[in-house]
């Protein structure tokens, strides 16, 4: 009954709900996109200060040279030791890098606590403790008879003049060890190790944890040139051009810079964004006025930030009937582990009740919802601030390389990023980032999908490819006559048309080849009124030609006979690359006298009727093919295109004697309507809205798919509706993933390889904007196609740029054949 009553409470808006109350109370913690872009710009300015010799002494962001000049190249080999000090534990590692021609490494580790008497004692005791732990580790691993090189990961700001020397500038996080600041920490460790006569260790490198993270990921992925830590503390490093680092001699090559971004704002640069809670937390910390950015982001501080917020809200009578417990008054009583537990997807509210009860606060259901929302807002701000600073670093990398668009990998470590239930989702994927790896898991749902969908899709693919089955096959497997991928030699000006929804686009695409290879696009969007969408075919294509004429006038190119690619995002049966017969309309289009006709001929006839210009229509293109070609221009491994938006490629499944349209179970056009039908059914059963169906809920289309994304990414909606949305979108993602798994598995079988590395170009608002769709789809593909290593690459305008690229490739192949 709790769910029903809470649901009714939320939807009837009795008085003022708790969520609105929290949002109003914490409005300063909710940062807009404009504010985050401003934060990124401020951080870029701080980076420049830190890199310059003249301004570095007063810069808050120190931009410390690490003297690490390059990433691993695969030739490294041998056995090494490492000690890692910087978080809640001390870690000792034995690392073996293979020398058998295969690039691989093995890691053995042991963890040691860092008690308060060590982290807040004196320097000699700290380094003796590190040496004792290393000696114990070498003893357990039978390494004392060997002389081994050691890397010392020391996650605090140090000024380095060479790789094996570093002077501590100041302590951060919960460390306050006396007598170390201003001294060389490598020398201190060396002296402590000399007390152990039975071990022979050579400290070769002092490394910040961000640099270590970047190097670890760089060993597996040569694109990795940024390291990021989001845990007890936060920091980032990246590869900077030597010519921009006036702190060290030389201007050739690159060097890794340890930004020490935790101190961003120590000079007042973020004062306008810091709240009263941030200031109170800072005053009660071990280092007031220091590491202010870190105190807004890292796990060491977020729990305390939540406690301070809850305390003030309670004192103002907004929570717990205004009754403050002794525990809520006690510093450190709420930790990051509690915040994460309260934010968990399914059990979050029950965890919240349990945690608050332990704090002797005896919450109501409304209190639990409000406290969970407080945690969400604090975590959102943490992730957003971190992402803004990271975007500044990535923008600098791109500018250094003088690129319009850059693919790179960010190596990430830290407990907050790894264990927080939604930290990765809060980050999202920005235009600057690309991650070629995903963490995959196995669930009962994917097992079911494997047995039902994967097998059926494989059978349907094979059946659809047979000539004799084309009439009966539900998965049509339509040939596109696109016989090549971009090879970098394409160049020239091309027109592209994009018809697939309520808007129609005309684009001019300029492609350059050679060293300055690039694609520039100019476009104009035109509306297609409903009466045109559902009128006659002649009216539709006359409207399209009118739009083209307007665009040619607008661009001043009406006299040029340019090659044109026509993205026509409806099922067509093609007999050549420039001939496509419409099989059937979808997405609300019902123009008469089009089905069974060649859409390219209909476009040519409309151009002749207008008699104002002429175009060379080279190719008719499906949007999935355009998506594949766009990504293939950047990544030669891309062989698959996927759209997960208004429409997903049609792979119908059979249930008994009834066909269930695969598209209607997976695409953004229909998911909202499915949820509406489920909500009506639950309401009829008395499980929602006190059994009352509102007039709005009775209207078809009132519940749009975008609502699923919004509901699943906030805590502002009732539990049952959120569960319904999650179930519908999860099924859609798993079904889509099952179909894609069948396609990549077929590519592997076609090639006859044991393991396949392949890239899938992806486009569509459902994949891009829904908070969990892409992750669930990727997990399903990994589960159902375990012998395929799949990289998912977001497409940049597959319908426009892709059409132009297909046209360019077709022209190139035609010229080759003519020659």
C-alpha positions in Angstrom: 0.0 0.0 0.0 3.0 2.3 0.5 3.6 2.4 -3.2 0.0 3.2 -4.0 -0.3 6.0 -1.4 3.0 7.5 -2.4 2.1 7.3 -6.0 -1.2 9.1 -5.3 0.6 11.6 -3.2 3.0 12.4 -6.1 0.5 12.6 -8.9 -2.3 14.6 -7.1 0.3 17.1 -5.9 -1.2 17.3 -2.4 0.0 20.6 -1.0 3.8 20.8 -1.7 5.6 17.6 -2.4 9.0 16.7 -0.9 10.9 16.7 -4.2 9.8 20.2 -5.1 10.8 21.3 -1.6 14.3 19.8 -2.0 14.8 21.3 -5.4 13.9 24.7 -4.2 16.1 24.4 -1.1 19.1 23.2 -3.0 18.7 25.3 -6.2 22.3 26.5 -5.9 23.6 22.9 -6.3 21.7 22.3 -9.5 24.1 23.6 -12.3 22.8 24.4 -15.7 24.6 23.5 -18.9 25.7 27.2 -19.3 27.2 27.2 -15.9 29.1 24.0 -16.5 30.4 25.4 -19.8 31.6 28.4 -17.8 33.3 26.1 -15.3 35.1 24.4 -18.2 36.2 27.8 -19.5 37.5 28.9 -16.1 39.4 25.6 -15.7 41.0 26.1 -19.1 42.2 29.6 -17.9 43.6 28.0 -14.7 45.5 25.4 -16.8 47.3 28.2 -18.8 48.3 29.9 -15.5 49.7 26.7 -14.1 51.7 25.9 -17.3 53.4 29.3 -17.5 56.6 29.9 -15.5 55.6 33.4 -14.6 52.1 32.7 -13.3 52.7 29.2 -11.9 53.8 30.3 -8.4 50.4 32.0 -7.8 48.3 29.5 -9.8 45.8 27.3 -7.8 46.0 24.5 -10.4 49.7 23.7 -10.4 50.0 21.7 -13.6 53.0 19.7 -12.3 55.3 18.1 -14.8 55.6 14.4 -14.2 58.7 13.7 -16.4 56.8 10.9 -18.0 57.4 11.5 -21.6 55.6 8.7 -23.4 53.1 5.9 -23.1 53.8 2.2 -23.2 54.5 0.8 -26.7 54.3 -2.9 -26.0 58.1 -3.5 -25.9 58.2 -3.3 -22.0 59.1 -6.5 -20.2 60.3 -7.7 -16.8 59.2 -7.9 -13.2 58.5 -4.9 -11.0 57.3 -3.8 -7.6 54.9 -0.9 -6.9 53.7 0.8 -3.7 50.5 2.9 -3.8 49.8 5.5 -1.1 47.0 8.0 -1.3 43.6 6.7 -0.3 42.0 4.7 2.5 44.5 1.8 2.0 48.2 1.2 1.2 48.7 -1.2 -1.7 51.7 -3.3 -2.6 51.9 -4.9 -6.1 54.1 -7.3 -8.0 53.8 -6.7 -11.8 55.1 -9.1 -14.5 55.2 -7.8 -18.0 55.5 -10.6 -20.6 58.6 -10.9 -22.8 57.3 -13.7 -25.0 56.2 -11.5 -27.8 52.6 -11.1 -26.4 51.6 -7.8 -24.9 50.3 -8.9 -21.5 50.8 -8.3 -17.8 50.1 -10.0 -14.5 49.3 -8.3 -11.2 49.5 -9.6 -7.7 48.5 -7.3 -4.9 48.1 -7.0 -1.1 46.2 -4.3 0.7 47.2 -2.7 4.1 45.2 -0.3 6.2 46.3 3.3 6.8 45.4 3.9 10.5 45.0 7.4 11.8 48.3 7.2 13.8 50.1 6.7 10.4 48.2 9.3 8.3 48.4 12.0 11.0 51.7 11.0 12.8 55.2 12.0 11.8 57.2 11.4 8.6 59.6 8.8 9.9 56.7 6.6 11.2 54.9 6.9 7.9 57.8 5.8 5.7 58.8 3.1 8.1 55.3 1.8 7.9 55.4 1.8 4.1 58.8 -0.1 4.2 57.4 -2.6 6.7 54.4 -3.3 4.5 56.6 -3.7 1.4 58.8 -6.1 3.3 55.8 -8.2 4.4 54.5 -8.3 0.8 57.9 -9.4 -0.6 58.1 -12.1 2.1 54.6 -13.4 1.3 55.6 -13.5 -2.4 59.1 -15.0 -1.9 60.7 -12.0 -3.5 63.3 -11.1 -0.9 66.1 -12.9 -2.8 65.5 -10.7 -5.9 66.7 -7.2 -6.7 63.6 -5.4 -8.2 62.9 -1.9 -9.4 60.0 -0.1 -7.7 57.6 2.5 -8.7 56.2 4.7 -5.9 52.6 5.9 -6.5 52.3 8.9 -4.2 48.9 10.6 -4.7 49.7 14.0 -3.3 51.0 17.2 -5.1 54.7 17.0 -5.5 57.1 19.2 -7.4 59.3 17.0 -9.5 62.6 17.8 -11.2 63.2 14.3 -12.4 61.4 11.0 -12.5 62.8 9.6 -9.2 62.5 12.8 -7.1 59.6 14.7 -5.7 59.1 17.4 -3.1 55.8 17.3 -1.3 54.0 20.6 -1.7 51.1 19.9 0.7 49.0 17.1 2.1 45.5 16.6 0.9 42.5 14.3 1.7 42.8 13.0 5.3 46.6 12.9 5.5 48.4 15.3 7.9 51.9 13.9 8.5 54.4 16.1 10.2 57.8 16.8 8.9 57.2 15.7 5.3 56.0 18.9 3.5 58.9 20.5 1.6 61.0 17.3 1.5 61.8 14.7 -1.1 59.5 11.7 -0.5 61.6 9.3 -2.6 64.7 10.0 -0.3 62.5 9.4 2.8 61.3 6.1 1.4 64.8 5.1 0.4 66.1 5.7 4.0 63.2 3.6 5.4 63.9 0.8 3.1 67.6 0.7 4.0 66.6 -0.4 7.5 65.5 -3.6 6.0 68.8 -5.4 5.3 67.0 -8.4 3.7 65.4 -6.6 0.8 67.1 -4.9 -2.2 64.8 -2.4 -3.9 65.6 0.4 -6.3 63.1 3.2 -6.3 63.1 4.3 -10.0 60.0 6.4 -10.4 57.7 8.6 -8.3 54.3 8.5 -9.9 51.0 10.3 -9.2 48.0 7.9 -9.2 46.4 9.7 -12.2 49.6 9.1 -14.2 49.6 5.5 -13.2 46.0 5.1 -14.3 46.8 6.7 -17.7 49.8 4.4 -18.2 47.8 1.3 -17.2 45.0 2.0 -19.7 47.6 3.2 -22.3 49.2 -0.2 -22.1 45.9 -1.7 -23.5 44.8 1.2 -25.6 47.2 3.5 -27.4 44.5 6.2 -27.7 44.6 6.8 -23.9 46.2 10.1 -23.1 44.2 11.2 -20.0 44.2 9.7 -16.5 41.4 10.5 -14.1 40.8 9.6 -10.4 37.4 9.9 -8.8 37.6 8.3 -5.3 38.7 9.5 -1.9 40.1 12.5 -3.7 40.0 13.6 -7.4 42.6 14.6 -9.9 43.5 14.3 -13.6 46.6 14.2 -15.8 47.0 14.4 -19.6 49.8 14.5 -22.2 50.8 18.1 -22.9 53.0 19.4 -25.7 56.5 20.3 -24.4 56.4 23.6 -26.2 53.6 24.7 -23.9 55.4 23.8 -20.7 57.7 26.6 -19.7 58.4 25.0 -16.3 60.8 22.5 -17.9 63.5 22.7 -20.5 62.9 21.6 -24.1 60.1 22.0 -26.6 60.1 18.7 -28.5 57.6 15.9 -27.9 55.1 15.6 -25.0 55.1 15.2 -21.2 52.4 14.0 -18.9 51.1 16.9 -16.7 49.6 16.2 -13.3 47.0 19.0 -13.1 46.3 18.7 -9.3 42.8 19.9 -10.2 41.5 19.3 -6.6 42.9 22.8 -5.8 40.8 24.5 -8.5 39.0 27.3 -6.8 41.5 27.8 -4.0 42.1 31.3 -5.4 38.4 32.2 -5.3 37.6 31.2 -8.9 34.6 29.1 -7.8 33.4 31.3 -4.9 30.1 32.1 -6.8 29.3 28.4 -7.1 30.2 27.3 -3.5 27.2 27.1 -1.2 26.9 27.6 2.5 27.2 23.9 2.9 30.5 23.8 1.0 31.8 26.6 3.2 30.8 24.9 6.4 32.3 21.6 5.3 35.6 23.4 4.4 35.8 25.1 7.8 35.5 21.8 9.6 38.1 20.0 7.4 41.7 19.3 8.1 42.8 21.8 5.5 40.5 24.8 5.4 40.7 26.9 2.2 42.5 24.1 0.3 41.3 21.5 -2.2 38.0 23.3 -2.7 37.1 21.6 -6.0 37.9 18.2 -4.5 35.6 18.9 -1.6 32.7 19.4 -4.0 33.4 16.1 -5.8 35.2 13.3 -4.0 33.8 10.5 -1.8 35.7 11.7 1.3 33.4 14.8 1.5 30.1 14.0 -0.2 28.7 12.1 2.8 29.4 15.0 5.1 27.9 17.4 2.6 24.7 15.4 2.7 24.7 15.4 6.5 25.0 19.2 6.7 22.2 19.6 4.2 19.9 17.2 6.1 20.8 19.0 9.4 19.7 22.4 8.1 16.6 21.1 6.4 15.6 19.4 9.7 16.2 22.5 11.8 14.0 24.4 9.4 11.2 21.8 9.8 11.4 20.4 6.3 12.4 16.9 7.4 11.7 14.5 10.3 9.1 16.8 11.8 11.9 19.2 12.8 13.4 16.7 15.2 17.3 16.5 15.1 19.0 13.4 16.5 22.4 13.3 18.2 23.7 11.2 15.3 22.7 13.9 12.7 24.7 16.4 14.7 27.8 14.3 14.7 30.4 14.9 12.0 31.2 11.9 9.8 28.0 10.0 10.7 26.9 9.9 7.0 29.6 8.5 4.7 29.8 8.0 1.0 28.8 4.3 1.3 25.5 5.5 2.8 24.9 8.0 0.0 25.5 5.3 -2.6 23.2 2.9 -0.8 20.4 5.4 -0.7 20.7 6.1 -4.4 20.6 2.5 -5.5 18.1 1.9 -8.3 15.7 -0.6 -6.8 16.4 -0.8 -3.1 17.4 2.8 -2.6 14.2 3.8 -0.7 14.4 0.9 1.7 18.1 1.5 2.3 17.3 5.2 3.0 14.7 4.2 5.6 17.2 1.8 7.2 20.1 4.3 7.3 17.9 7.1 8.7 16.5 4.8 11.3 20.0 3.9 12.4 20.6 7.6 12.8 17.5 7.7 15.2 15.6 10.0 12.8 12.4 7.8 12.3 11.5 9.0 8.8 8.2 9.1 7.1 7.8 7.8 3.5 8.0 11.5 2.3 11.2 12.0 4.3 12.8 9.0 2.6 12.0 10.3 -0.9 13.3 13.7 0.0 16.6 12.4 1.5 17.2 10.2 -1.5 16.7 13.2 -3.7 19.2 15.2 -1.7 21.8 12.5 -2.3 21.0 12.5 -6.0 21.5 16.3 -6.3 24.8 16.1 -4.4 26.0 13.3 -6.7 24.8 15.0 -9.8 26.8 18.1 -9.0 29.9 16.1 -8.2 29.7 14.2 -11.6 28.9 17.4 -13.5 31.7 19.4 -12.1 34.2 16.6 -12.7 32.9 16.2 -16.3 33.2 20.0 -16.9 36.9 20.0 -15.9 37.5 16.9 -18.0 35.9 18.5 -21.0 38.3 21.4 -20.6 41.3 19.0 -20.7 39.9 17.1 -23.7 39.3 20.4 -25.6 42.9 21.4 -24.9 44.1 18.1 -26.3 42.0 18.6 -29.4 43.2 22.2 -29.8 46.8 21.1 -29.4 46.4 18.6 -32.2 44.5 21.2 -34.3 41.6 18.8 -35.0 37.9 19.6 -35.5 37.0 16.3 -33.9 39.1 13.9 -31.8 38.8 10.3 -30.7 40.5 9.6 -27.4 40.3 7.3 -24.4 40.2 8.4 -20.7 41.6 6.0 -18.2 39.6 6.1 -15.0 40.0 4.7 -11.5 38.6 5.5 -8.1 36.0 4.0 -5.8 33.4 6.7 -6.4 33.4 6.2 -10.2 33.5 2.4 -9.8 30.9 1.8 -7.0 28.5 4.7 -7.1 25.2 3.3 -8.6 24.8 6.0 -11.1 28.1 8.0 -11.3 28.8 6.7 -14.9 25.3 7.5 -16.0 25.5 11.0 -14.5 28.5 11.6 -16.7 26.9 10.6 -19.9 28.9 10.7 -23.1 30.1 14.0 -24.3 31.2 14.9 -27.8 34.8 14.8 -26.6 34.9 11.3 -25.1 35.1 7.9 -26.6 35.5 4.7 -24.6 36.2 1.6 -26.6 35.7 -0.8 -23.7 32.7 -1.7 -21.6 32.2 -3.7 -18.4 29.9 -6.5 -19.1 27.7 -8.5 -16.8 25.4 -11.5 -17.1 21.7 -11.4 -16.0 18.8 -13.8 -16.2 17.2 -11.5 -18.7 20.1 -11.8 -21.1 20.0 -15.6 -20.8 16.4 -15.5 -21.8 17.1 -13.2 -24.6 19.8 -15.5 -25.8 17.5 -18.5 -26.0 14.6 -16.6 -27.6 15.9 -13.7 -29.6 19.4 -14.6 -30.6 18.5 -17.9 -32.3 15.4 -16.5 -34.0 17.3 -13.5 -35.4 20.1 -15.8 -36.8 17.5 -17.9 -38.5 15.6 -14.9 -39.8 18.8 -13.4 -41.2 19.7 -16.6 -43.1 16.1 -16.9 -44.4 16.0 -13.3 -45.5 19.2 -13.7 -47.6 17.7 -16.5 -49.7 16.3 -15.4 -53.1 13.4 -17.8 -53.0 12.4 -16.7 -49.5 12.1 -12.9 -50.2 8.3 -13.0 -50.5 7.8 -14.8 -47.2 10.7 -13.5 -45.1 9.8 -11.0 -42.3 13.4 -9.8 -42.0 13.9 -8.6 -45.6 17.7 -8.3 -45.7 17.5 -5.7 -48.4 20.7 -5.2 -50.6 21.9 -1.6 -50.6 24.4 -1.9 -53.5 26.9 0.0 -51.3 30.0 -2.0 -52.2 32.8 0.0 -50.6 33.7 2.0 -47.5 35.4 5.4 -47.4 39.2 5.1 -47.9 40.2 8.8 -47.3 40.6 9.8 -51.0 37.0 11.1 -51.4 36.7 14.8 -52.1 34.4 17.3 -53.6 31.0 19.0 -53.0 27.9 16.8 -52.6 24.3 17.4 -51.9 22.4 15.2 -49.4 18.7 14.9 -48.7 17.4 13.4 -45.5 13.8 12.3 -45.4 12.7 10.1 -42.4 10.5 12.1 -40.0 8.4 15.2 -39.7 11.3 17.4 -40.8 13.2 17.2 -44.0 16.8 18.4 -44.4 18.9 19.5 -47.4 22.6 19.6 -46.9 25.7 20.7 -48.8 28.7 18.5 -47.8 32.3 19.5 -48.7 34.8 16.6 -48.4 38.5 17.2 -48.4 41.1 14.4 -48.7 44.8 14.2 -47.9 46.6 15.5 -44.8 43.8 18.0 -44.1 41.0 15.4 -44.5 37.8 16.9 -43.2 34.0 17.0 -43.8 32.2 20.4 -43.7 28.4 20.5 -43.7 25.8 23.2 -44.3 22.1 22.4 -43.9 18.7 23.8 -43.7 15.6 22.1 -42.1 12.2 22.2 -43.7 8.9 21.1 -42.1 6.7 18.5 -43.8 3.0 19.2 -42.9 0.7 16.4 -42.1 -1.4 17.0 -45.1 1.7 16.5 -47.3 2.8 13.3 -45.3 -0.6 11.8 -45.9 -1.5 13.3 -49.3 -0.4 12.1 -52.7 3.1 11.0 -53.7 3.2 13.8 -56.3 2.5 16.4 -53.7 5.2 15.0 -51.3 7.9 15.0 -53.9 7.0 18.4 -55.3 7.3 19.7 -51.7 10.7 18.0 -51.4 11.9 19.7 -54.7 10.5 23.1 -53.5 12.7 22.7 -50.3 15.7 21.8 -52.5 15.2 24.9 -54.7 15.0 27.1 -51.6 18.3 25.6 -50.3 20.1 26.0 -53.6 19.0 29.6 -53.7 20.1 30.1 -50.1 23.5 28.6 -50.8 23.9 30.4 -54.2 24.6 27.1 -56.0 21.5 26.7 -58.2 23.4 26.5 -61.4 25.7 23.6 -60.3 24.9 20.0 -61.2 26.1 18.4 -58.0 26.1 14.6 -57.2 23.3 13.9 -54.7 22.7 11.2 -52.1 19.1 10.7 -50.9 18.7 9.3 -47.4 15.2 7.7 -47.5 14.6 6.2 -44.1 11.9 3.8 -45.2 12.1 0.2 -46.3 13.1 0.0 -50.0 14.0 -2.8 -52.3 16.9 -1.7 -54.4 18.1 -3.1 -57.8 21.0 -0.7 -58.0 22.5 2.0 -55.8 20.4 4.7 -57.5 17.1 2.7 -57.7 14.9 2.0 -54.7 11.3 0.7 -54.7 9.3 1.7 -51.6 8.2 -1.5 -49.8 5.9 0.4 -47.4 5.5 3.6 -45.4 6.3 3.8 -41.7 6.5 6.6 -39.1 3.2 8.2 -39.9 3.8 8.7 -43.7 0.9 7.6 -45.9 1.4 9.4 -49.2 -0.5 7.6 -51.9 0.8 6.1 -55.2 4.3 5.6 -53.7 4.5 2.1 -52.5 5.8 -0.2 -55.2 7.3 2.8 -57.1 11.0 3.8 -57.5 11.5 6.9 -55.2 14.5 8.1 -57.2 12.4 8.2 -60.4 9.7 10.1 -58.5 12.3 12.6 -57.3 13.7 13.0 -60.9 10.2 13.5 -62.2 9.4 16.2 -59.6 12.7 18.0 -60.6 11.7 17.9 -64.3 8.2 19.3 -63.4 9.8 22.2 -61.7 12.3 22.7 -64.5 14.6 25.1 -62.6 17.7 23.0 -61.9 19.2 19.5 -62.5 20.9 17.1 -60.1 23.0 14.0 -60.5 21.2 11.5 -58.2 23.9 9.0 -57.4 22.5 7.0 -54.5 19.4 6.3 -52.4 20.4 5.5 -48.9 18.9 4.1 -45.7 19.8 6.0 -42.6 21.5 2.9 -41.0 23.8 2.7 -44.0 24.6 6.4 -43.7 25.4 5.9 -40.0 27.8 3.0 -40.8 29.5 5.0 -43.5 29.9 8.1 -41.3 31.6 6.0 -38.6 33.6 4.0 -41.2 35.1 7.3 -42.4 36.7 7.6 -38.9 37.1 3.9 -38.0 37.9 1.3 -40.8 36.7 -1.5 -38.4 33.1 -0.2 -38.7 31.0 -2.6 -40.6 27.6 -2.3 -39.0 25.1 0.6 -38.7 22.4 0.8 -36.0 19.6 3.3 -35.4 17.9 3.3 -32.0 15.6 6.2 -32.1 12.2 6.9 -33.6 12.6 3.6 -35.5 14.8 0.6 -35.0 15.5 -1.8 -37.9 12.6 -4.2 -38.3 13.2 -7.7 -37.1 9.7 -9.2 -36.4 9.4 -12.1 -34.0 6.7 -14.7 -34.1 4.7 -15.4 -30.9 2.3 -18.4 -31.6 0.3 -17.4 -34.6 0.6 -13.6 -34.1 3.4 -11.4 -35.5 4.7 -8.9 -33.0 6.4 -6.0 -34.7 10.0 -5.9 -33.4 10.1 -2.2 -34.1 7.1 -1.5 -31.9 8.8 -3.3 -29.0 12.1 -1.4 -29.4 11.8 2.0 -31.0 11.3 5.4 -29.4 8.1 6.0 -31.4 6.2 3.4 -29.4 7.7 2.9 -26.0 5.8 5.8 -24.4 2.5 4.4 -25.7 3.3 0.9 -24.3 3.9 2.5 -20.9 0.5 4.4 -21.1 -1.3 1.1 -21.9 0.3 -0.5 -18.9 -0.5 2.4 -16.6 -4.2 2.2 -17.7 -4.2 -1.5 -16.9 -2.7 -1.0 -13.5 -5.1 1.8 -12.7 -8.1 -0.4 -13.7 -6.8 -3.0 -11.2 -6.8 -0.3 -8.5 -3.0 -0.4 -8.2 -2.4 3.2 -9.4 -4.0 6.6 -8.9 -6.6 5.2 -6.5 -8.2 3.4 -9.5 -9.1 6.7 -11.3 -8.1 7.0 -14.9 -7.7 10.7 -15.9 -8.9 12.0 -19.2 -5.3 12.9 -20.1 -4.2 9.3 -19.6 -6.9 8.1 -21.9 -5.4 10.1 -24.8 -3.2 8.2 -27.2 0.3 9.7 -27.5 0.0 11.7 -24.3 2.9 9.7 -22.7 5.9 10.3 -24.9 9.1 8.2 -24.9 11.1 11.1 -23.7 9.2 10.8 -20.4 10.8 7.4 -19.9 14.3 8.9 -20.0 13.3 11.7 -17.6 11.6 9.4 -15.1 14.5 6.9 -15.2 17.1 9.6 -14.5 15.5 11.3 -11.5 13.9 10.4 -8.3 11.0 12.7 -8.9 8.4 10.2 -9.9 6.7 7.4 -8.1 8.2 4.0 -7.7 5.6 2.0 -9.7 5.7 4.3 -12.7 9.5 4.3 -12.6 9.5 0.5 -12.5 7.1 0.3 -15.5 9.3 2.6 -17.5 12.4 0.6 -16.6 10.8 -2.7 -17.6 9.6 -1.3 -21.0 12.9 0.3 -21.9 14.9 -2.6 -20.6 13.0 -5.0 -22.8 13.5 -2.7 -25.8 17.2 -2.5 -25.2 17.6 -6.3 -24.7 15.6 -7.1 -27.9 17.6 -4.6 -29.9 20.8 -6.0 -28.4 19.8 -9.5 -29.3 19.2 -8.6 -32.9 22.5 -6.8 -33.1 24.3 -9.8 -31.5 23.0 -12.0 -34.3 24.4 -9.5 -36.9 27.9 -9.3 -35.4 28.0 -13.1 -34.9 27.1 -13.6 -38.5 30.0 -11.3 -39.5 32.3 -13.4 -37.4 31.1 -16.6 -39.0 31.4 -15.1 -42.5 35.0 -14.2 -41.8 35.7 -17.7 -40.4 37.6 -16.3 -37.4 37.6 -17.4 -33.8 37.4 -13.9 -32.4 36.1 -10.8 -34.2 36.9 -7.1 -33.5 34.3 -4.9 -35.0 32.9 -1.4 -34.6 29.2 -0.6 -34.7 28.2 2.9 -35.8 25.2 4.0 -33.7 22.7 6.9 -34.0 19.2 7.7 -32.7 17.8 9.6 -29.8 16.8 6.6 -27.8 20.4 5.3 -27.7 21.9 8.8 -27.1 19.5 10.2 -24.6 18.0 7.4 -22.6 20.0 7.0 -19.3 20.3 3.2 -19.5 19.4 2.0 -23.0 22.9 2.1 -24.5 24.4 0.3 -21.5 21.8 -2.5 -21.5 22.1 -2.9 -25.2 25.9 -3.2 -25.0 25.7 -5.7 -22.1 23.2 -7.9 -24.1 25.5 -7.9 -27.2 28.5 -8.9 -25.1 26.5 -11.7 -23.5 25.0 -13.1 -26.7 28.1 -12.6 -28.9 30.9 -13.5 -26.5 33.4 -14.1 -29.3 33.0 -10.6 -30.7 34.8 -7.5 -29.3 32.4 -4.8 -30.2 33.2 -1.1 -30.1 30.2 1.3 -30.2 30.8 4.5 -32.0 28.3 7.4 -32.0 27.6 8.6 -35.5 27.9 12.2 -36.5 24.9 12.9 -38.7 24.7 9.6 -40.6 21.7 10.7 -42.6 23.4 13.8 -44.0 27.2 13.2 -43.9 26.6 9.5 -44.5 24.6 10.0 -47.6 27.3 12.3 -49.0 30.0 9.8 -48.2 28.1 7.0 -49.9 27.7 9.2 -52.9 31.4 10.1 -52.9 32.4 6.4 -52.6 30.0 5.4 -55.4 31.5 8.1 -57.7 35.0 6.9 -56.8 34.2 3.3 -57.6 32.4 4.3 -60.8 35.4 6.3 -62.0 37.7 3.4 -61.1 35.5 1.0 -63.2 35.5 3.5 -66.1 39.3 3.7 -66.0 
